[in-house]
Structures are given as C-alpha cells and as structure tokens.
Amino acid sequence: MSIVIFSGTPRKNGRTKMVAQTLQHKWNGTLVDLSKLDLPLFNGEETQGNHPSVQWLRRVVAEADGFIWVSPEYHNGMSGALENALEFLSGSHFKGKPTLLLAVAGGGKGGINALNQMRTVGRGLYAAVAPGQLIFDPEHFEENRLKPEMEEKLDLLLTEFMADRFLDVKSS
C-alpha cells in the first residue's frame, strides 16, 4: 500500500518536518515536502497544471492508497503551504482514500484549529478522514526527535489507522 505524507510546513527545518520524516521512515511513504516542492501560488488557471511540480504532485497523489497530512498551526489554521498544495488537487485524488491528520503546535493554543480546518478541507475533497488525530507540542520533542512516549502514541495511532481505516475502505 502506498502512503503519501504531506509535510505542510514551508520551513526547511522544524518540528513539522521532523514528524513527517519520522512517518516516512516508519511507513516507507512518499514525502511531499512543501519546503522543497516548487509549487506556484494557486490561481485557478489551467495552465498551472503544466508546471512540473504540479504534475509530479498530481501523479503521486493519484497513485496513493492513503494519506497523512502534517501541518503546523498558523493563525488558528493549517499552513498556507498545505492549503496551496491541496488547491492543485481535486476530489478525484482523495475520494474514499483514508487520510490521517496531525498538527504541530508552537505552544499556547495547541493545534486543534489546524486539525479542524484540515478535517473540513478533507471532507471537501471526499477523503475518508480518520477520526483519530494527534497534536505535537514543543515539549513532545527532544534533541531533534520525538520523545519516546510521544513516538509510542504516534505508533498506536498509526496502527489503528492502518488496520481500521484501510480495511474499512478496501472492503466497502
């Protein structure tokens, strides 16, 4: 099964990318690193579909069996980089495909608003958004990696996602 992991941060380094890379390592997924992918700012014009990065993104997503979206919370929502990337895609890319949502918070308010916004966008793209979710706060990291107890929580969520969501979608 093919999993695509969206690292929804425009930052070259940081906790969101750390979580996404951990997921890539654990599940051998395809990483869509929005800090490196040269996507234009979506303007709705069909000619943007000719851009090599847009073509790559659409191909990778079309071939995927499921998704994990990881976003920092910026101004009570998901990152503009993730929203921009999703604008280049349509419901046909996500329809019925399991999608897990994770947020990385800078502290204070948490990441629940980013998760809620991603959930709304996921529904708009007809994704089978998993009910489980996880927020990573600054205290969940040490020395550029997840703390063991947080990695264990992530592993439990991933096991549930892979077992429950994939079986449910594939059998229907």
Buried (B, 14 or more C-beta within 10 A) or exposed (E): EEBBBBBBBBBEEBBBBBBBBBBBEBBEBBBBBBBEBEBEEBEEEEEBEEBEBBEBBBEBBEEBEBBBBBBBBBEEBBBBBBBBBBBBBEEEBBEEBBBBBBBBBBEEEBBBBBBBBBBEBBEEBBBBBBEBBBBBBEEBBEEEEBBEEBBEBBEEBBEBBBEBBBEEBEEE
